[in-house]
Amino acid sequence: MVTISLDAMGGDFGPSVAIPGAARALERHPDMRFAIYGIEADCLPILNKYPALKAKSEFHAVDIAISMEEKPSQALRRGRYKSSMWKAIEAVKLKEADVAVSAGNTGALMAMALFCLRTMANIERPALAGIWPTLKGESIVLDVGATIGADAQQLVDFALMGGAMARALFELKRPSVGLLNVGVEEVKGQEEVKEAGRILRESNFESIQYSGFVEGDDLGKGTVDVVVSEGFTGNIALKAAEGTARQLATYLRTAMSRTLLAKIGYLFAKSAFDMLRDKMDPRKVNGAVFLGLNGIVIKSHGGTDAEGFAAAVEVGYDMARNKLNEKIENDLKNFHSRRLPAKVDADDDGV
């Protein structure tokens, strides 16, 4: 049995999406239980419409919901210890839940998760890992916006954490990992990226297969199972891909409705377009994971619907069942116990 703690008040639509989404996830995974945190007057009328979910849930009333506009510092001051977001995370800390899921304010969720759960040993900063649709299936990209900038050691830690997530989510024995860069040649890129590449190449990890540098167009190709970047670049890549997908969808809708002949052609090709729409459906890959914390926290897109929220819950379910944090801790422990020394320049006299 996997217990999911829900911040029912998070996101653009709060309990009107979170509770039906949890109900859909429960239909597909009957071995779930839920701890639902929210404002009673907003949540219980909706929860009562889903008797199967209500029977597998414990509802905990709170008085404070974190808005999507609050700054992280403001959210911490106002909502620490008493908001639905904090309580959902705290349930993981207290071992009352295996994973917390929220569609709320990303910055506030990051701040509360970091403050409440703290980072694992040897982790300087957590990363936000997203699932990315590719021509070959799906891959993992991190960091997609938890923090800005990263040094070589942090990028290596991201690679190990992303590899552990790929093993947990995709059931891969040794996932391939690439560093996002401006070219595949080893002489290109920022010094931090080149140094991270050296460490990954020379470490020869048993848990991941380092495949070198990858470029932006490799994200959609599925060249590797895990793409590693610092948060600024990763977030821009994510938003650019989402925008491109919406742009293409708009182009297709416009083209298919422009003339009578185009509309007739659409009817003949409807099954192909349905398959394309399903492949590009952002709800199917909803649910980013905060990696590097002493507990699993899932961030759902704030504007998703019930099906998208269900997908985020299911990501958390998979992470808990496949012991994500245990895999991360083991990989990090093995690496840091035999950490390679920093590169010494040829003209360095060692003094």
RAQUI-V838652 format. One record per pair of residues at least 4 apart in sequence whose C-alpha atoms are under 6 Angstrom apart, sorted by the first residue. I is the first residue (numbers start at 1). GAP is how many residues later the second one is. D is the distance in whole Angstrom. If there is no record, write none. Layout:
BEGIN
I|GAP|D + I|GAP|D
END
This chain:
BEGIN
1|30|5 + 1|31|6 + 2|30|5 + 3|29|6 + 3|30|5 + 3|31|5 + 3|94|5 + 3|95|5 + 4|30|5 + 4|93|6 + 4|95|5 + 4|96|6 + 5|29|6 + 5|30|5 + 5|31|6 + 5|83|5 + 5|92|6 + 5|95|5 + 6|30|5 + 6|31|6 + 6|82|6 + 6|94|6 + 6|95|5 + 7|30|5 + 7|77|5 + 7|78|5 + 7|81|6 + 7|95|5 + 8|6|6 + 8|7|5 + 8|10|5 + 8|29|6 + 8|30|5 + 9|5|4 + 9|6|6 + 9|29|6 + 9|56|6 + 10|4|5 + 10|92|6 + 10|93|5 + 10|94|4 + 11|92|4 + 11|93|4 + 11|291|4 + 12|290|5 + 12|291|5 + 13|4|6 + 15|4|5 + 15|28|6 + 17|4|6 + 17|288|6 + 17|289|5 + 20|286|6 + 21|285|4 + 21|286|6 + 21|288|5 + 21|289|4 + 22|288|6 + 23|30|5 + 25|285|5 + 26|4|5 + 33|23|5 + 33|24|6 + 34|23|5 + 35|22|6 + 35|23|5 + 36|23|5 + 37|23|5 + 37|24|6 + 37|47|5 + 38|23|5 + 38|24|5 + 38|46|5 + 39|22|5 + 39|23|5 + 39|24|6 + 40|4|6 + 40|21|5 + 44|4|6 + 64|19|5 + 65|18|5 + 65|19|6 + 68|37|5 + 70|5|6 + 72|35|5 + 72|36|4 + 75|4|5 + 75|33|6 + 76|4|5 + 79|4|5 + 80|6|6 + 81|5|6 + 86|4|6 + 88|12|6 + 89|11|6 + 91|5|5 + 91|6|5 + 92|4|6 + 92|5|5 + 92|6|6 + 92|7|6 + 99|197|5 + 99|198|6 + 100|197|5 + 101|196|6 + 101|197|5 + 102|197|5 + 102|198|6 + 103|196|6 + 103|197|4 + 103|198|6 + 103|199|5 + 104|198|6 + 109|4|6 + 112|4|6 + 113|4|6 + 114|4|5 + 117|177|5 + 118|175|6 + 119|173|6 + 119|174|4 + 119|175|6 + 120|172|6 + 120|173|5 + 120|174|6 + 126|165|5 + 126|166|5 + 127|16|5 + 127|19|5 + 127|163|6 + 127|164|5 + 128|14|6 + 128|15|5 + 128|16|6 + 128|18|5 + 128|161|6 + 128|162|5 + 129|12|6 + 129|13|4 + 129|14|6 + 129|159|5 + 129|160|5 + 130|10|6 + 130|11|5 + 130|158|4 + 131|8|6 + 131|9|5 + 131|154|6 + 132|6|5 + 132|7|5 + 132|8|6 + 133|4|6 + 133|5|4 + 134|4|5 + 134|86|5 + 134|87|6 + 134|88|5 + 135|86|5 + 136|86|6 + 139|86|5 + 139|87|6 + 140|86|5 + 141|85|6 + 141|86|5 + 142|86|5 + 142|87|6 + 143|86|6 + 143|87|5 + 143|88|5 + 143|91|6 + 144|87|5 + 144|90|4 + 144|91|4 + 145|86|4 + 145|90|5 + 146|85|6 + 147|84|5 + 148|83|5 + 148|84|5 + 149|81|5 + 150|4|6 + 150|80|5 + 151|41|5 + 152|40|5 + 152|43|6 + 152|44|4 + 156|40|6 + 158|4|6 + 159|4|6 + 161|167|5 + 163|12|6 + 163|45|6 + 164|163|6 + 164|164|6 + 165|4|6 + 166|4|5 + 167|4|5 + 167|5|5 + 168|154|5 + 168|156|6 + 174|33|5 + 174|34|5 + 175|33|5 + 175|34|6 + 175|50|6 + 176|32|6 + 176|33|5 + 176|34|6 + 176|48|5 + 176|49|5 + 177|32|6 + 177|33|5 + 177|34|6 + 177|47|6 + 177|48|6 + 177|49|5 + 177|50|6 + 178|33|5 + 178|34|5 + 178|35|5 + 178|36|6 + 178|49|5 + 179|34|5 + 179|35|6 + 179|48|6 + 179|49|5 + 180|33|6 + 180|34|5 + 180|35|6 + 180|48|6 + 180|49|6 + 181|8|6 + 181|32|6 + 181|33|6 + 181|34|5 + 182|7|6 + 182|33|6 + 183|32|6 + 184|29|5 + 184|30|6 + 191|4|6 + 197|4|6 + 199|4|6 + 218|5|5 + 229|5|6 + 231|4|6 + 236|4|6 + 256|6|5 + 256|7|6 + 257|6|6 + 266|4|6 + 270|4|6 + 277|4|6 + 283|25|4 + 286|22|6 + 286|25|6 + 286|26|5 + 287|11|6 + 287|12|5 + 287|13|5 + 287|25|4 + 288|10|6 + 288|11|5 + 289|9|5 + 290|7|6 + 300|12|6 + 304|4|5 + 318|4|6 + 319|5|5 + 329|4|6 + 332|4|6 + 335|4|6
END
